[in-house]
Amino acid sequence: MSRVCELTGKGPATGNNVSHANNKTRRRFLPNLNDVTLMSEVLGRTVKLKISAAALRTVDHRGGLDGFMAKAKEGELSPRAVKIKREIEKAQTAA
């Protein structure tokens, strides 16, 4: 699952390089992925994820990893992120 954001599912896109002579060759637009360590306050531990810069801004906007996971759809998340989401939900219901 390389070059895919674990939180948003954003992956490589395709398009064309267009020269001055209007020659077209296929190319890939890769997402801006970063290895980050995020703190989950509900779980009380850190989580390492490979996420895009846009996803990192969204995590900050929603108030951290716990807030992001509360609104995230499981279809977009990686299997590892789905496991983390379920752990957070379980810890919130237990508290």
KAKA-V311174 format. One record per residue. N is the residue number from 1. NEAR is the number of other ideal C-beta (glycine too) atoms within 10 Angstrom. D_CENTER is the distance of its C-alpha to the mean C-alpha in Angstrom with 1 decimal. Layout:
n: {N & N}
near: {NEAR & NEAR}
d_center: {D_CENTER & D_CENTER}
This chain:
n: {1 & 2 & 3 & 4 & 5 & 6 & 7 & 8 & 9 & 10 & 11 & 12 & 13 & 14 & 15 & 16 & 17 & 18 & 19 & 20 & 21 & 22 & 23 & 24 & 25 & 26 & 27 & 28 & 29 & 30 & 31 & 32 & 33 & 34 & 35 & 36 & 37 & 38 & 39 & 40 & 41 & 42 & 43 & 44 & 45 & 46 & 47 & 48 & 49 & 50 & 51 & 52 & 53 & 54 & 55 & 56 & 57 & 58 & 59 & 60 & 61 & 62 & 63 & 64 & 65 & 66 & 67 & 68 & 69 & 70 & 71 & 72 & 73 & 74 & 75 & 76 & 77 & 78 & 79 & 80 & 81 & 82 & 83 & 84 & 85 & 86 & 87 & 88 & 89 & 90 & 91 & 92 & 93 & 94 & 95}
near: {11 & 7 & 12 & 16 & 25 & 24 & 25 & 20 & 17 & 19 & 16 & 11 & 10 & 8 & 10 & 10 & 9 & 11 & 9 & 5 & 5 & 6 & 9 & 10 & 8 & 8 & 12 & 10 & 9 & 10 & 19 & 12 & 19 & 13 & 8 & 17 & 8 & 19 & 12 & 17 & 13 & 18 & 16 & 8 & 9 & 11 & 18 & 10 & 21 & 18 & 25 & 20 & 14 & 14 & 25 & 18 & 10 & 17 & 21 & 12 & 10 & 15 & 11 & 15 & 25 & 20 & 15 & 23 & 26 & 14 & 8 & 20 & 9 & 11 & 7 & 15 & 19 & 18 & 9 & 14 & 23 & 16 & 11 & 20 & 20 & 12 & 16 & 20 & 14 & 12 & 15 & 13 & 7 & 7 & 6}
d_center: {12.1 & 12.1 & 10.6 & 7.7 & 4.0 & 4.0 & 2.6 & 4.1 & 6.1 & 7.1 & 9.8 & 13.2 & 15.6 & 19.4 & 22.2 & 25.5 & 27.0 & 30.1 & 33.0 & 35.8 & 37.9 & 35.3 & 34.5 & 31.2 & 29.2 & 25.8 & 22.8 & 19.0 & 16.6 & 13.7 & 10.4 & 10.5 & 8.5 & 9.5 & 10.3 & 10.3 & 12.2 & 11.7 & 14.8 & 15.2 & 18.5 & 19.3 & 18.9 & 20.4 & 18.4 & 15.6 & 12.5 & 11.3 & 7.7 & 6.8 & 4.0 & 5.6 & 8.5 & 8.2 & 5.2 & 7.4 & 10.3 & 9.3 & 9.0 & 12.4 & 13.8 & 13.4 & 15.1 & 12.8 & 10.7 & 13.5 & 13.7 & 10.1 & 10.5 & 13.9 & 13.0 & 10.1 & 11.6 & 11.7 & 12.0 & 8.5 & 7.2 & 8.3 & 11.8 & 11.2 & 8.7 & 11.4 & 14.0 & 12.7 & 12.6 & 16.1 & 17.3 & 16.5 & 18.3 & 21.1 & 21.6 & 21.7 & 24.4 & 26.3 & 26.6}
